[in-house]
């Protein structure tokens, strides 16, 4: 099943179960924007490794103000086309780990730069 996401910053998917119910078994992120897609997320971890992000250009506010979030799995992501990423992790003050296995250097560097821009220090990037 292929589903295209596009409900920025709603109350519909704030826990891991909500996200899994929403996206089903497989997903191709065909839209160019993930802006606000998971903001206000309430659980401690989120696995987004199944998303195909090769066409995404905007990740602004993607996980904005998710105060309980500690771990994010972005394994396999390709953000080489991203040009907007403002406040991607702003308000994720408990964030400790981002898993990025299989990500290219450009994607890892973008995430590191965005973490610094959002004022988050000490977040571990797991790439191997």
N, C-alpha and C positions, 0 to 999 in steps of 0.2 A: 504494500500500500504506500502510495506516495502522497504526502501532504505538504502543502506550502504554508509556512508560518506567516503571520502578518497581523498580530494583535498586540501592538506595542503597549506596554505598561498597563495591563488590566489586572484584575483580581483573579483571573481564570486559572493561572498556572503558577502557584506560589509554593508548591511542595514538589518533591521528586515524583510522587504518585500522580499529581496533577499534570506534570509535564509528560510523563509516560502515557497517561490516558489521552492527552492532547495530540501527541505526535504519532502514536501507534508504533509499529515495528520498524518502519524505515522512513527516512526523510531526505529530501533533496531541497536544500535551501536555494530556491531559484530566484527569489527576490534579491535585489541588490542591497537591501537594508535590513539590519537586525537591530536597529535603534529601538531601545526600550523593550526589547523582546522578553527579557526575564527580570526586569527591574522589580523591586519590592519582593523578591524571592525570599521565602521565610525559612527554608530548611538549611541544614549545615553543609550539604554537599549537592552538587548537580553534575550530572554526566551529559555533556553535550558532544561527546566524541563521535556520535553517529551522524552529525550534520555535515553535509557537503557544502563548504563555505567558499568554494573557488570563485564565485561571482559576487561575493559580498564586497561592497564599497563603504558601508557605514555601520560601525559598531557602537556608535555613541549611546551612552546611557544603557547599554545592554544589560548589565547587572547592577545598575545604579540603586543605591539605598537598600541593599540586601544585608541587613545588620547581623544575621546569624550565619552567613555563608563563610565556611572555613576552607572548603576544597572544591575546586572546579576542574573537570576533566575536559580539556580541549584537544585531546590527542587526534592527530590526523588533520587538524585544521590548516587551511591555506588562506591566509589573510593578505596575500601579496597585492591584491587590488584595492585594499582599504585606503581611503583618503580622509575619512572622518572617524575619529574614535574618542571624541570628547567625553569625559566623565564615565568611561566604560565601567570602572570599578569604584567610583566615588561612593563613599558611605559603606563600603564592605570592610569595615574596620576589624573584623575577626578573621579575615582571609589569611590563611597560612600557607596553602599549597595550590599551585596550578600545575596539573599534569599535562605535558605537551609532547608525548611520545609520537614520533613520526612527523613532527612539524618542521617545516623548513626554517632556515636561519632568519629570514625576513619576518616570519610570523612570530618567532620567539622574541626577536628584537622589538617588534611592535608592542607586544604584551609587556615586556620589561619597561619600555619607554612610557607606556600608558600607566603602569603601576606607579612609577615615579611621578608622573604628572598628576595623578590622583592622590598623591601624598601617602602611598602605602609602601612601607619599607619592611624588609625582612621576610617578604613572601618568597617561599622556595619554589623554584621552577624545576620540575622533574621532567627531563627530556630523554632519559635513557632508562 
